[in-house]
Amino acid sequence: MNERSSVTELADILRREVERYPEGRKLPSSRALVERHQVSPVTVSRAIAVLAAEGLVVSRPGAGVFRAAAFAPPAAPATAPPPGRSGDLSWQEVALSADAGPRTPSAEPLLATLNVPAPGVVDLTGGYPHASLLPERLLAAALARAGRRPGAWDRPPVEGLPELRGWFARDIGGNGGPLDAGDVLITAGGQSALTIALRSLVAPGAAVLVESPTYPGTLAAARAAGLRVVPVPVDADGVRTDLLAAAFDATRARLFVCQPLFQNPTGAVLSAERRAEVLRIARTAGAFVVEDDFARRLAHSDSPALPRPLAADDPDGVVVHLRSLTKAASPNLRVGALTARGPARQRLRATQVVDSFFVSRPLQEAALELVADPGWARHLRTLGAELRDRRTATIAALRRELPGLLGAYRPGGYHLWLRLPDGTDETALTAAALRAGVLVAPGRPYYAAEPPAPHLRLSYAGVDSPAHAVEGVHRLRRAYDEAAAG
């Protein structure tokens, strides 16, 4: 019996067994399943992954595998409109969510980007560059030097080290720009900064506007803060500013969260015209714009000149800016910056102190050593070239294997957004992909409301070579054919 058939048979057995468990009940351990079914640990791991992709079980690292809570199936995909009736229905995403109450947050889409895949599985979901793309020697040297700095183990200011705050202020606003060290708080990475902003700037039960589709971590953090999430559709030029103005009017929201650069998952870059319009609309509404600038250090070597952050052109304190060193340096270097001006900064500071007191001083010292090292700029150039090569290989493979699924893309970030044919079952396709040995992300978790169409998101940063990205697309093609035949 080959490995794939073993995985399929074990998944079928476990699928039947899981139905007898109450929700939340823990399944037998991997060791027990190996002994009971006389299969390898790899077979057990892959079979569990199949069930997790189908939403039947939840894997909690260090705790075990549990039966997942029941969930309603996604709404039936919309069919293509008849000829002559192809109107713009994007406004419905706002209308259907403007009065929705807080929803239970889910960490599953985030865990999918953090979990380590089973051996032999090509990971096209990862949220961080592959370990081979990270500057391990630079980091090790920075940590060693940081540990020898005078006072390195003293308690830091709660706002963060002044030198690091000053570096972030210049990095975001430019030399002589509108920001200084006093406008910056050091946070434990970008996700922590996002959570602090959502909990600080609006009260529970209030509406928060988000891009649609958007990063699932934004949705999870907003719902955990008890906010009403209202989606505003995105196109190739970024957020639809006509719908953004309508959403502010309909909801009286005081907060809009966006990713103007290499938006996750679409890759859109907010156009120059819409940049100014977003700030104007927010000022008129008396609202804040949370600018999640997560991908600025992930620009490809063939990217055009990057637009300035919104925060660099905002003298009035409308923009609360998030930036992190984590993605470009290491998942373990959880050092980021939360930038705000005026009373908003004091509220953000209070929330951060309640949450975590402060960020580890040795880690802040290491971050300072890293960005001051001449090797940091060389690393960023190398990373941009490597991401370019992986993107080029992935796009070429998609055009060869799955023509028609690839939409517009920008040379930056680490992901591609695939539009599937109407009627495609995303869950079945992702499960088939896992059986074929490749991890991909369904599009549904990226929407706050009913998705207008089925999608897949591919991340090419987590593979160790362009060749593995190509192999992942090849396996996805086999899964696509299997799902279509089924």
BARO-319443 format. One record per residue (C-alpha): residue number from 0; residue in three letters; x, y, z negated. Coordinates in nm, 2 decimals. Layout:
fivex, lumba, c1, c2, c3
NUM, Ala, X, Y, Z
...
END
This chain:
fivex, lumba, c1, c2, c3
0, Met, 0.00, 0.00, 0.00
1, Asn, 0.15, 0.34, 0.10
2, Glu, 0.16, 0.64, -0.13
3, Arg, -0.12, 0.83, 0.04
4, Ser, -0.37, 0.54, 0.03
5, Ser, -0.28, 0.48, -0.34
6, Val, -0.36, 0.85, -0.41
7, Thr, -0.69, 0.83, -0.23
8, Glu, -0.80, 0.51, -0.40
9, Leu, -0.70, 0.64, -0.75
10, Ala, -0.88, 0.98, -0.68
11, Asp, -1.19, 0.79, -0.58
12, Ile, -1.18, 0.58, -0.91
13, Leu, -1.11, 0.89, -1.13
14, Arg, -1.39, 1.08, -0.95
15, Arg, -1.64, 0.82, -1.06
16, Glu, -1.50, 0.80, -1.41
17, Val, -1.50, 1.18, -1.46
18, Glu, -1.88, 1.18, -1.40
19, Arg, -1.93, 0.99, -1.72
20, Tyr, -1.74, 1.25, -1.93
21, Pro, -1.91, 1.55, -2.09
22, Glu, -1.78, 1.89, -1.98
23, Gly, -1.46, 1.98, -2.16
24, Arg, -1.38, 1.62, -2.26
25, Lys, -1.01, 1.53, -2.22
26, Leu, -0.92, 1.26, -1.97
27, Pro, -0.67, 0.98, -2.06
28, Ser, -0.31, 1.08, -2.05
29, Ser, -0.10, 1.03, -1.73
30, Arg, 0.09, 0.75, -1.91
31, Ala, -0.23, 0.58, -1.99
32, Leu, -0.35, 0.61, -1.63
33, Val, -0.02, 0.47, -1.50
34, Glu, -0.05, 0.17, -1.72
35, Arg, -0.42, 0.11, -1.66
36, His, -0.41, 0.14, -1.28
37, Gln, -0.05, 0.01, -1.22
38, Val, 0.05, 0.31, -1.01
39, Ser, 0.34, 0.55, -1.02
40, Pro, 0.34, 0.88, -1.22
41, Val, 0.36, 1.06, -0.88
42, Thr, 0.04, 0.89, -0.76
43, Val, -0.14, 0.99, -1.08
44, Ser, -0.02, 1.35, -1.05
45, Arg, -0.14, 1.38, -0.69
46, Ala, -0.47, 1.22, -0.77
47, Ile, -0.53, 1.46, -1.05
48, Ala, -0.44, 1.75, -0.82
49, Val, -0.70, 1.63, -0.57
50, Leu, -0.97, 1.64, -0.84
51, Ala, -0.85, 1.98, -0.96
52, Ala, -0.87, 2.12, -0.60
53, Glu, -1.23, 1.99, -0.59
54, Gly, -1.31, 2.17, -0.91
55, Leu, -1.39, 1.84, -1.11
56, Val, -1.11, 1.87, -1.36
57, Val, -0.89, 2.14, -1.52
58, Ser, -0.52, 2.09, -1.60
59, Arg, -0.40, 2.27, -1.91
60, Pro, -0.02, 2.25, -1.94
61, Gly, 0.08, 2.10, -2.27
62, Ala, -0.27, 2.00, -2.35
63, Gly, -0.38, 1.76, -2.08
64, Val, -0.65, 1.73, -1.82
65, Phe, -1.02, 1.80, -1.89
66, Arg, -1.35, 1.77, -1.71
67, Ala, -1.43, 2.11, -1.57
68, Ala, -1.75, 2.30, -1.64
69, Ala, -2.02, 2.26, -1.38
70, Phe, -2.04, 2.54, -1.13
71, Ala, -2.29, 2.64, -0.87
72, Pro, -2.18, 2.57, -0.51
73, Pro, -2.09, 2.87, -0.30
74, Ala, -2.35, 3.03, -0.09
75, Ala, -2.39, 2.90, 0.26
76, Pro, -2.16, 3.08, 0.50
77, Ala, -2.32, 3.34, 0.71
78, Thr, -2.37, 3.25, 1.08
79, Ala, -2.26, 3.47, 1.36
80, Pro, -2.52, 3.74, 1.45
81, Pro, -2.70, 3.70, 1.78
82, Pro, -2.56, 3.91, 2.07
83, Gly, -2.65, 4.27, 2.04
84, Arg, -2.71, 4.26, 1.66
85, Ser, -2.35, 4.27, 1.53
86, Gly, -2.40, 4.55, 1.28
87, Asp, -2.18, 4.65, 0.99
88, Leu, -2.30, 4.45, 0.68
89, Ser, -2.01, 4.54, 0.46
90, Trp, -2.22, 4.78, 0.25
91, Gln, -2.41, 4.48, 0.10
92, Glu, -2.11, 4.38, -0.11
93, Val, -2.15, 4.70, -0.31
94, Ala, -2.53, 4.68, -0.32
95, Leu, -2.54, 4.33, -0.45
96, Ser, -2.30, 4.39, -0.73
97, Ala, -2.37, 4.75, -0.85
98, Asp, -2.60, 4.63, -1.12
99, Ala, -2.44, 4.30, -1.20
100, Gly, -2.35, 4.24, -1.57
101, Pro, -2.01, 4.12, -1.70
102, Arg, -1.92, 3.77, -1.59
103, Thr, -1.71, 3.50, -1.75
104, Pro, -1.35, 3.54, -1.65
105, Ser, -1.17, 3.25, -1.49
106, Ala, -0.80, 3.19, -1.50
107, Glu, -0.81, 2.89, -1.25
108, Pro, -0.71, 3.09, -0.94
109, Leu, -0.41, 3.24, -1.13
110, Leu, -0.31, 2.90, -1.27
111, Ala, -0.31, 2.77, -0.91
112, Thr, -0.03, 3.01, -0.82
113, Leu, 0.17, 2.93, -1.14
114, Asn, 0.15, 2.55, -1.15
115, Val, 0.45, 2.35, -1.02
116, Pro, 0.33, 2.12, -0.73
117, Ala, 0.39, 1.75, -0.73
118, Pro, 0.71, 1.63, -0.56
119, Gly, 0.68, 1.61, -0.18
120, Val, 0.39, 1.86, -0.17
121, Val, 0.46, 2.18, 0.03
122, Asp, 0.34, 2.48, -0.18
123, Leu, 0.17, 2.75, 0.03
124, Thr, 0.00, 2.91, -0.27
125, Gly, 0.29, 3.03, -0.48
126, Gly, 0.28, 3.38, -0.63
127, Tyr, 0.66, 3.41, -0.66
128, Pro, 0.95, 3.37, -0.42
129, His, 1.12, 3.03, -0.43
130, Ala, 1.40, 2.99, -0.69
131, Ser, 1.66, 2.99, -0.40
132, Leu, 1.55, 3.34, -0.31
133, Leu, 1.61, 3.48, -0.66
134, Pro, 1.93, 3.65, -0.79
135, Glu, 2.02, 3.40, -1.06
136, Arg, 2.39, 3.50, -1.08
137, Leu, 2.30, 3.86, -1.10
138, Leu, 2.04, 3.79, -1.37
139, Ala, 2.28, 3.57, -1.57
140, Ala, 2.55, 3.84, -1.56
141, Ala, 2.30, 4.11, -1.65
142, Leu, 2.18, 3.91, -1.95
143, Ala, 2.53, 3.85, -2.07
144, Arg, 2.62, 4.22, -2.05
145, Ala, 2.29, 4.32, -2.21
146, Gly, 2.36, 4.10, -2.51
147, Arg, 2.68, 4.29, -2.57
148, Arg, 2.53, 4.64, -2.55
149, Pro, 2.55, 4.83, -2.88
150, Gly, 2.21, 4.81, -3.05
151, Ala, 2.09, 4.55, -2.80
152, Trp, 1.90, 4.36, -3.08
153, Asp, 1.76, 4.66, -3.26
154, Arg, 1.39, 4.73, -3.23
155, Pro, 1.32, 4.95, -2.92
156, Pro, 1.08, 5.24, -2.90
157, Val, 0.73, 5.11, -2.84
158, Glu, 0.71, 5.30, -2.51
159, Gly, 1.03, 5.14, -2.39
160, Leu, 1.40, 5.23, -2.36
161, Pro, 1.43, 5.60, -2.24
162, Glu, 1.68, 5.50, -1.97
163, Leu, 1.46, 5.23, -1.83
164, Arg, 1.16, 5.46, -1.83
165, Gly, 1.36, 5.73, -1.65
166, Trp, 1.47, 5.48, -1.39
167, Phe, 1.11, 5.37, -1.32
168, Ala, 1.00, 5.74, -1.30
169, Arg, 1.25, 5.81, -1.03
170, Asp, 1.18, 5.48, -0.85
171, Ile, 0.81, 5.55, -0.83
172, Gly, 0.80, 5.93, -0.79
173, Gly, 1.14, 6.00, -0.64
174, Asn, 1.41, 6.24, -0.76
175, Gly, 1.25, 6.56, -0.86
176, Gly, 0.90, 6.41, -0.82
177, Pro, 0.59, 6.46, -1.04
178, Leu, 0.70, 6.19, -1.30
179, Asp, 0.95, 6.18, -1.58
180, Ala, 1.04, 5.93, -1.85
181, Gly, 0.77, 6.06, -2.07
182, Asp, 0.50, 5.94, -1.83
183, Val, 0.62, 5.58, -1.83
184, Leu, 0.54, 5.28, -2.06
185, Ile, 0.74, 4.96, -2.03
186, Thr, 0.52, 4.65, -2.02
187, Ala, 0.56, 4.28, -2.01
188, Gly, 0.52, 4.25, -1.63
189, Gly, 0.25, 4.37, -1.39
190, Gln, -0.03, 4.16, -1.51
191, Ser, 0.01, 4.29, -1.86
192, Ala, 0.01, 4.65, -1.73
193, Leu, -0.31, 4.58, -1.53
194, Thr, -0.48, 4.43, -1.83
195, Ile, -0.39, 4.73, -2.05
196, Ala, -0.52, 4.98, -1.79
197, Leu, -0.85, 4.80, -1.75
198, Arg, -0.90, 4.78, -2.13
199, Ser, -0.80, 5.14, -2.19
200, Leu, -0.95, 5.36, -1.92
201, Val, -1.32, 5.25, -1.93
202, Ala, -1.55, 5.11, -2.19
203, Pro, -1.69, 4.75, -2.19
204, Gly, -2.00, 4.72, -1.98
205, Ala, -1.89, 5.00, -1.74
206, Ala, -1.84, 4.95, -1.37
207, Val, -1.50, 4.92, -1.21
208, Leu, -1.45, 4.94, -0.83
209, Val, -1.22, 4.69, -0.67
210, Glu, -1.11, 4.61, -0.32
211, Ser, -1.29, 4.32, -0.15
212, Pro, -1.13, 4.08, -0.11
213, Thr, -0.88, 4.14, -0.39
214, Tyr, -0.62, 3.97, -0.62
215, Pro, -0.80, 3.72, -0.85
216, Gly, -0.60, 3.85, -1.14
217, Thr, -0.77, 4.18, -1.11
218, Leu, -1.11, 4.01, -1.12
219, Ala, -1.01, 3.80, -1.42
220, Ala, -0.87, 4.09, -1.62
221, Ala, -1.17, 4.31, -1.55
222, Arg, -1.42, 4.05, -1.65
223, Ala, -1.22, 3.97, -1.96
224, Ala, -1.25, 4.33, -2.05
225, Gly, -1.63, 4.31, -2.02
226, Leu, -1.64, 4.53, -1.71
227, Arg, -1.89, 4.52, -1.42
228, Val, -1.69, 4.44, -1.11
229, Val, -1.82, 4.62, -0.79
230, Pro, -1.64, 4.53, -0.47
231, Val, -1.56, 4.77, -0.19
232, Pro, -1.47, 4.61, 0.14
233, Val, -1.12, 4.64, 0.30
234, Asp, -1.03, 4.64, 0.67
235, Ala, -0.70, 4.66, 0.86
236, Asp, -0.64, 5.02, 0.73
237, Gly, -0.71, 4.94, 0.37
238, Val, -1.02, 5.02, 0.16
239, Arg, -1.32, 5.15, 0.35
240, Thr, -1.33, 5.51, 0.21
241, Asp, -1.69, 5.57, 0.33
242, Leu, -1.80, 5.27, 0.12
243, Leu, -1.58, 5.38, -0.17
244, Ala, -1.75, 5.72, -0.19
245, Ala, -2.09, 5.54, -0.18
246, Ala, -1.99, 5.30, -0.45
247, Phe, -1.88, 5.58, -0.68
248, Asp, -2.22, 5.75, -0.62
249, Ala, -2.42, 5.43, -0.68
250, Thr, -2.24, 5.32, -0.99
251, Arg, -2.10, 5.63, -1.16
252, Ala, -1.78, 5.43, -1.20
253, Arg, -1.47, 5.60, -1.34
254, Leu, -1.21, 5.36, -1.22
255, Phe, -1.10, 5.21, -0.89
256, Val, -0.83, 4.94, -0.87
257, Cys, -0.64, 4.91, -0.54
258, Gln, -0.32, 4.77, -0.38
259, Pro, -0.23, 5.03, -0.11
260, Leu, 0.08, 4.84, 0.01
261, Phe, 0.06, 4.49, 0.15
262, Gln, -0.27, 4.42, -0.02
263, Asn, -0.33, 4.08, -0.16
264, Pro, -0.47, 3.88, 0.02
265, Thr, -0.52, 4.07, 0.35
266, Gly, -0.18, 4.23, 0.38
267, Ala, -0.34, 4.57, 0.47
268, Val, -0.15, 4.89, 0.42
269, Leu, -0.36, 5.19, 0.33
270, Ser, -0.35, 5.44, 0.62
271, Ala, -0.22, 5.79, 0.58
272, Glu, -0.57, 5.94, 0.64
273, Arg, -0.73, 5.71, 0.38
274, Arg, -0.46, 5.77, 0.12
275, Ala, -0.56, 6.14, 0.10
276, Glu, -0.92, 6.04, 0.11
277, Val, -0.90, 5.80, -0.18
278, Leu, -0.74, 6.06, -0.40
279, Arg, -1.00, 6.32, -0.29
280, Ile, -1.29, 6.09, -0.36
281, Ala, -1.16, 5.99, -0.70
282, Arg, -1.10, 6.35, -0.80
283, Thr, -1.46, 6.44, -0.70
284, Ala, -1.59, 6.15, -0.90
285, Gly, -1.38, 6.23, -1.20
286, Ala, -1.23, 5.89, -1.18
287, Phe, -0.89, 5.72, -1.22
288, Val, -0.72, 5.52, -0.94
289, Val, -0.51, 5.22, -1.07
290, Glu, -0.24, 5.17, -0.81
291, Asp, -0.11, 4.81, -0.82
292, Asp, 0.22, 4.85, -0.64
293, Phe, 0.32, 4.48, -0.68
294, Ala, 0.48, 4.43, -0.34
295, Arg, 0.71, 4.73, -0.29
296, Arg, 1.02, 4.52, -0.33
297, Leu, 0.89, 4.25, -0.10
298, Ala, 0.91, 4.46, 0.23
299, His, 1.05, 4.25, 0.51
300, Ser, 1.37, 4.36, 0.69
301, Asp, 1.17, 4.45, 1.00
302, Ser, 0.91, 4.65, 0.81
303, Pro, 0.85, 5.01, 0.92
304, Ala, 0.93, 5.29, 0.67
305, Leu, 0.71, 5.23, 0.36
306, Pro, 0.46, 5.50, 0.26
307, Arg, 0.52, 5.67, -0.07
308, Pro, 0.32, 5.55, -0.37
309, Leu, -0.01, 5.73, -0.43
310, Ala, 0.14, 5.84, -0.77
311, Ala, 0.42, 6.03, -0.59
312, Asp, 0.16, 6.26, -0.43
313, Asp, -0.07, 6.31, -0.73
314, Pro, 0.00, 6.61, -0.95
315, Asp, -0.33, 6.59, -1.13
316, Gly, -0.29, 6.26, -1.32
317, Val, -0.56, 6.08, -1.11
318, Val, -0.33, 5.78, -1.04
319, Val, -0.23, 5.52, -1.30
320, His, 0.06, 5.33, -1.14
321, Leu, 0.17, 4.97, -1.20
322, Arg, 0.51, 4.83, -1.09
323, Ser, 0.71, 4.53, -1.20
324, Leu, 1.06, 4.38, -1.14
325, Thr, 0.92, 4.03, -1.18
326, Lys, 0.84, 3.92, -0.83
327, Ala, 1.17, 4.04, -0.67
328, Ala, 1.39, 3.93, -0.96
329, Ser, 1.24, 3.63, -1.15
330, Pro, 0.91, 3.51, -1.30
331, Asn, 1.10, 3.52, -1.63
332, Leu, 1.20, 3.88, -1.61
333, Arg, 0.87, 4.01, -1.73
334, Val, 0.95, 4.38, -1.73
335, Gly, 0.71, 4.63, -1.56
336, Ala, 0.60, 4.99, -1.59
337, Leu, 0.27, 5.16, -1.65
338, Thr, 0.27, 5.52, -1.54
339, Ala, 0.01, 5.78, -1.64
340, Arg, 0.00, 6.15, -1.73
341, Gly, -0.20, 6.34, -1.99
342, Pro, -0.43, 6.19, -2.25
343, Ala, -0.47, 5.87, -2.05
344, Arg, -0.11, 5.78, -2.13
345, Gln, -0.18, 5.81, -2.50
346, Arg, -0.48, 5.57, -2.47
347, Leu, -0.27, 5.32, -2.27
348, Arg, 0.01, 5.34, -2.53
349, Ala, -0.24, 5.26, -2.81
350, Thr, -0.37, 4.96, -2.63
351, Gln, -0.02, 4.83, -2.56
352, Val, 0.08, 4.86, -2.92
353, Val, -0.22, 4.67, -3.04
354, Asp, -0.16, 4.40, -2.78
355, Ser, 0.21, 4.34, -2.81
356, Phe, 0.39, 4.61, -3.01
357, Phe, 0.67, 4.64, -2.76
358, Val, 0.87, 4.46, -2.49
359, Ser, 1.18, 4.27, -2.60
360, Arg, 1.48, 4.50, -2.61
361, Pro, 1.73, 4.25, -2.48
362, Leu, 1.50, 4.20, -2.18
363, Gln, 1.48, 4.57, -2.12
364, Glu, 1.86, 4.60, -2.15
365, Ala, 1.90, 4.32, -1.90
366, Ala, 1.66, 4.50, -1.66
367, Leu, 1.87, 4.81, -1.68
368, Glu, 2.19, 4.61, -1.62
369, Leu, 2.03, 4.44, -1.32
370, Val, 1.90, 4.75, -1.14
371, Ala, 2.23, 4.93, -1.20
372, Asp, 2.43, 4.65, -1.04
373, Pro, 2.54, 4.71, -0.68
374, Gly, 2.43, 4.35, -0.61
375, Trp, 2.07, 4.44, -0.67
376, Ala, 2.04, 4.64, -0.35
377, Arg, 2.21, 4.36, -0.16
378, His, 1.97, 4.11, -0.31
379, Leu, 1.67, 4.31, -0.20
380, Arg, 1.81, 4.33, 0.16
381, Thr, 1.87, 3.95, 0.16
382, Leu, 1.52, 3.89, 0.02
383, Gly, 1.36, 4.10, 0.29
384, Ala, 1.54, 3.91, 0.56
385, Glu, 1.45, 3.57, 0.41
386, Leu, 1.08, 3.67, 0.38
387, Arg, 1.09, 3.79, 0.74
388, Asp, 1.22, 3.45, 0.86
389, Arg, 0.96, 3.26, 0.66
390, Arg, 0.68, 3.48, 0.79
391, Thr, 0.80, 3.45, 1.15
392, Ala, 0.82, 3.07, 1.13
393, Thr, 0.48, 3.05, 0.96
394, Ile, 0.31, 3.27, 1.21
395, Ala, 0.47, 3.08, 1.51
396, Ala, 0.35, 2.75, 1.36
397, Leu, 0.00, 2.88, 1.31
398, Arg, -0.02, 3.01, 1.66
399, Arg, 0.09, 2.67, 1.78
400, Glu, -0.11, 2.44, 1.55
401, Leu, -0.42, 2.65, 1.45
402, Pro, -0.46, 2.92, 1.71
403, Gly, -0.74, 3.16, 1.64
404, Leu, -0.72, 3.16, 1.26
405, Leu, -0.46, 3.43, 1.22
406, Gly, -0.59, 3.78, 1.21
407, Ala, -0.39, 4.11, 1.18
408, Tyr, -0.08, 4.10, 0.96
409, Arg, 0.18, 4.35, 0.84
410, Pro, 0.56, 4.27, 0.80
411, Gly, 0.56, 4.27, 0.42
412, Gly, 0.45, 4.09, 0.11
413, Tyr, 0.44, 3.72, 0.11
414, His, 0.09, 3.60, 0.23
415, Leu, -0.13, 3.55, 0.53
416, Trp, -0.51, 3.57, 0.53
417, Leu, -0.67, 3.31, 0.77
418, Arg, -1.03, 3.36, 0.89
419, Leu, -1.20, 3.01, 0.92
420, Pro, -1.48, 2.94, 1.16
421, Asp, -1.83, 3.00, 1.02
422, Gly, -1.96, 2.70, 0.84
423, Thr, -1.62, 2.57, 0.73
424, Asp, -1.63, 2.42, 0.38
425, Glu, -1.33, 2.58, 0.20
426, Thr, -1.33, 2.33, -0.09
427, Ala, -1.33, 2.03, 0.14
428, Leu, -1.05, 2.18, 0.35
429, Thr, -0.83, 2.26, 0.05
430, Ala, -0.89, 1.91, -0.09
431, Ala, -0.80, 1.76, 0.25
432, Ala, -0.49, 1.97, 0.27
433, Leu, -0.38, 1.84, -0.07
434, Arg, -0.43, 1.49, 0.05
435, Ala, -0.21, 1.58, 0.34
436, Gly, 0.06, 1.71, 0.11
437, Val, 0.02, 2.09, 0.13
438, Leu, -0.13, 2.33, -0.12
439, Val, -0.34, 2.62, 0.02
440, Ala, -0.57, 2.86, -0.16
441, Pro, -0.95, 2.89, -0.07
442, Gly, -1.07, 3.24, 0.00
443, Arg, -1.37, 3.23, -0.24
444, Pro, -1.18, 3.33, -0.56
445, Tyr, -1.07, 3.65, -0.39
446, Tyr, -1.42, 3.79, -0.38
447, Ala, -1.62, 3.95, -0.66
448, Ala, -1.95, 3.88, -0.48
449, Glu, -2.06, 3.63, -0.21
450, Pro, -1.79, 3.61, 0.06
451, Pro, -1.89, 3.73, 0.41
452, Ala, -1.70, 3.44, 0.57
453, Pro, -1.47, 3.15, 0.48
454, His, -1.10, 3.21, 0.45
455, Leu, -0.77, 3.05, 0.34
456, Arg, -0.47, 3.23, 0.19
457, Leu, -0.12, 3.11, 0.27
458, Ser, 0.19, 3.22, 0.08
459, Tyr, 0.52, 3.15, 0.26
460, Ala, 0.74, 3.29, -0.02
461, Gly, 0.73, 2.98, -0.24
462, Val, 0.89, 2.74, 0.02
463, Asp, 1.26, 2.68, 0.01
464, Ser, 1.31, 2.73, 0.39
465, Pro, 1.13, 2.83, 0.71
466, Ala, 1.13, 2.47, 0.81
467, His, 0.92, 2.37, 0.51
468, Ala, 0.67, 2.65, 0.59
469, Val, 0.64, 2.50, 0.94
470, Glu, 0.59, 2.15, 0.79
471, Gly, 0.32, 2.29, 0.56
472, Val, 0.13, 2.44, 0.86
473, His, 0.16, 2.10, 1.04
474, Arg, 0.01, 1.92, 0.74
475, Leu, -0.26, 2.19, 0.72
476, Arg, -0.35, 2.12, 1.09
477, Arg, -0.40, 1.75, 1.00
478, Ala, -0.62, 1.84, 0.71
479, Tyr, -0.82, 2.08, 0.93
480, Asp, -0.88, 1.81, 1.19
481, Glu, -0.98, 1.56, 0.91
482, Ala, -1.23, 1.81, 0.76
483, Ala, -1.37, 1.90, 1.10
484, Ala, -1.42, 1.53, 1.18
485, Gly, -1.58, 1.46, 0.84
END
